[in-house]
Amino acid sequence: MLMKRSRVLGVALAILCSFSGIALAQESATELSVKAQKECDLGREAKERAVRLAHFERSQALAERAVAADDQLAVAHFALFCSLGEQMRIDGESLSSVFRFSRMMAALDRTLELNPDHLDALSSKGTFLVRLPAFLGGDAAKGERMLQRVIHRDPKAVSARVTLAKVYAAQGHREQAMTLASEALQFAHSERRADLLPEAQATVAELRPAHAELRVAKP
């Protein structure tokens, strides 16, 4: 009877250790994901190419470890997407590397598969949809709706506003474009998003002359 109880206790302890091991693995993957995303954000803020690249490469290494530890963790896949995407456009956006582009998009799609409400991933996906040609999977109307959804869910979204501002400007809706770009710049400052500030500033600067001309032309 005592031996039977010992076996039961042993099995229970083994199961408990197994669950503890899973919890530790998940915690480790989460920590790696946070560090990976931080490295990607630091790379976006950096000015020098070598410093930016070093951050993005560290981000990729950490994100790959996180994904290997827990493939079900959305933030791990998004950190991987971030690092791969920033490396691709560090010297100017280019789709020359089909493999890297495919891997980057796979990481983004996996993020949304695991967490359909991941706002940064939705914003990134919407941006790609409005910018890519149809033969590469682009869908401007769907992308626009996705970006509008992000802004609705996150009133202080910066990237989604910048992208939509460019879309509206291309469509000739200059007033709407300038409003969105100005809001994006305001939120980039107030939310201390140094990584998003340069693009918001550039978009406002690009739209301002056309916006001024439009106001002068109005009766």
Order of alpha helices (4+ residues) and beta strands (2+ residues): alpha-alpha-alpha-alpha-alpha-alpha-alpha-alpha-alpha
